[in-house]
Amino acid sequence: MFEDLLKAVNYLNDGKILEAGEYLVELAKNNDANEDIIKISSEIEKELRELKEESWISEIDSKFRDQIISVLEDNIRCRKELIRVLSLSLLEKLSKGNELILNMIRNPHAESKPHTFI
């Protein structure tokens, strides 16, 4: 199980949020899950399904197409962030709070600034 969770962490650290979500949902299905794990995994599954179902909207031919695409991109970005956070929560539950696993997750919003000295 530890190696499976590390694989999910690597997906998240590489920015492969959708793959991480799908992988964690499969892990949760194969695991003896409690109610929290089932709720979180079903929410991730729902968000993944809705992302796939929205793809047809960008094909609409309208004079407002640019606005539609802009709103869709914002929506996709929000859904991916929700999937990322839910995946982190599911990782915590599946690892039973294992600090080693949780500390391996990098924050994608943090910038690493080089230390330069003159």
N, C-alpha and C positions, 0 to 999 in steps of 0.2 A: 504494500500500500504506500509505503514511503516513496518508492521510486515513481509510482503513478502520480503522486502529489507533486513531486519534483518536476515531472514532465509538464504538469499544468502550470507550475510556477514559471518554467522556461517559456511556455507559450505566452504568458502574461508579460514577462520581461522583454520578450521579442516584439511585443505589440500585436500579437495575433489573438485579439480578444475573442473573436467569434469562434476560433478553433478551441481556445481555452474553455469557453462556455460549453461548447458541444462535448468536449472531453470530460469536463466535470459533471455534466448531466449524465453521461454514460457511467461514470464512476459511482455516482449517487444511486443509479438504478441497480447496479451490481452489488451495492453495499447494503447491509442491514441498516436501514435509515430510520432515524426518528422523525417526528413530525416537522421540526424546523428544517431539516435537510430536504424533506419532500417538498415543503412549501417553497424554499429558495430555488431548488432545482426546477420546479414547475414554472416558477416566474422567469427564470433564465430561458427555459424552453419556449415560453410564450413570447418573450422578446425576440428570440432568434427567429421564430416562425413569422412574427409580424414584420421583421426586417426583410425577410425573403418575399413576403406577400406584397410589400409596397413597391417593388421594382417596376410594376406596370405603370405607375403614376407618372414617371419621368417620360413616358412615351406619348403622353397626351399632346396633341397638336393644338396649341392655343396661343393667342398673342400674349398671354401671361405665363408662358412656358418658363422664362427665366426666373420669375418669382416662384413658380412651383418648384423648380429645381433648387433654388436657394433655400426655401423652407424645408424641402426634403433633406438637403444636406445637413441643415441644423438638427432636424429630427433624428437623422441617422447618427450624428455625433452624440446627441443626448442618449439615444438607446445604447450605443456602444459603451458610453461611460456608465450607464446603469448596469449593463451586463458585466463590466469590469468590477464594479463595486460588489455586485451580487456574487460574482465568482470569488472575490476575496473573502466574503462572508462564508461562502460554501467551503472554501479551502480551510478556513478556521474551524468550521464544524466537523469536516471530514478528518482533519488532523488532530481533532480534540484539543485544540489550543497549543499545538506543538510550536514552541517559540523558534526552533531552528528553521522550520518551514516558513513561518511568518516573517522572519528576519531576512529571508532570501528574496523576498518580493521587493522590487525596486519601485519607487514612486516615479511615474512617467512625467509628472509635472515639475519635479525637482531638477534644477540645472546644476551641473558640476562645473565649477569655474576653476580654471587652472591657477595654481599658485605661481605667480611670476614675481621675481625679485629683480630690481635694477641695481 
